[in-house]
Amino acid sequence: MCRTRMARITDVWTAARKRKERLVTELPTAPFVQVKVFMISKLMKKVLNRESISYIIFGVLTTLVDWASYALFWSLGWDYKVSTALSWAAAVLFAFVTNKFWVFRSFTLKLSYLWKEFVSFVACRAATGVLTMLGMILMVDGFHWNEFLGKLMVSAMSLVLNYIMSKLFIFKKKKDEEKEHGAG
């Protein structure tokens, strides 16, 4: 049933892409404008694909988990440093599951491979977690910014860094996996 739903989603994406390509090729414009439109269209295909859009969606949801748990811990009167650490841990667990299965489509459940992905994921998130903590300390204690403004700034930074690390290091598909699961 999940494969059927994914096939339908893929069909919708393919149909939308074909409609967009048809519109781009039907534009009556000067040749240099057509080249620019073609280059922009090509760049958009690389940047705005199923993976990046789903990463943004799940990134927003992960950020909501982070923020909601931070607000909960902070409202309980806990120090912002403790609240930041605990909300980070909750967000990392949520992000691992969503990134593994929905964003990067890594369906391997072999324990050794799963463990390797999880440890790599947590290590990369720990690196951005340290940057988050240092950023919060710098912005709140150093610059005397509002805690939630600081949280907004470090969340944006973490979102970008985490995508790059997940894409390049953690869920990078090997050639055999792409053939087995289908590339794209």
Protein Blocks (a to p, Z undefined) as FASTA:
>chain_A
ZZmmmmmmmmmmmmmmmmmmmmmmmpccdfklmmmmmmmmmmmmmmmcfklmmmmmmmmm
mmmmmmmmmmmmmmnopafklmmmmmmmmmmmmmmmmmmmmmnopabfbfklmmmmmmmm
mmmmmmmmmmmmmmmmmmmmmnopafklmmmmmmmmmmmmmmmmmmmmmmoccfklmmmn
ogZZ
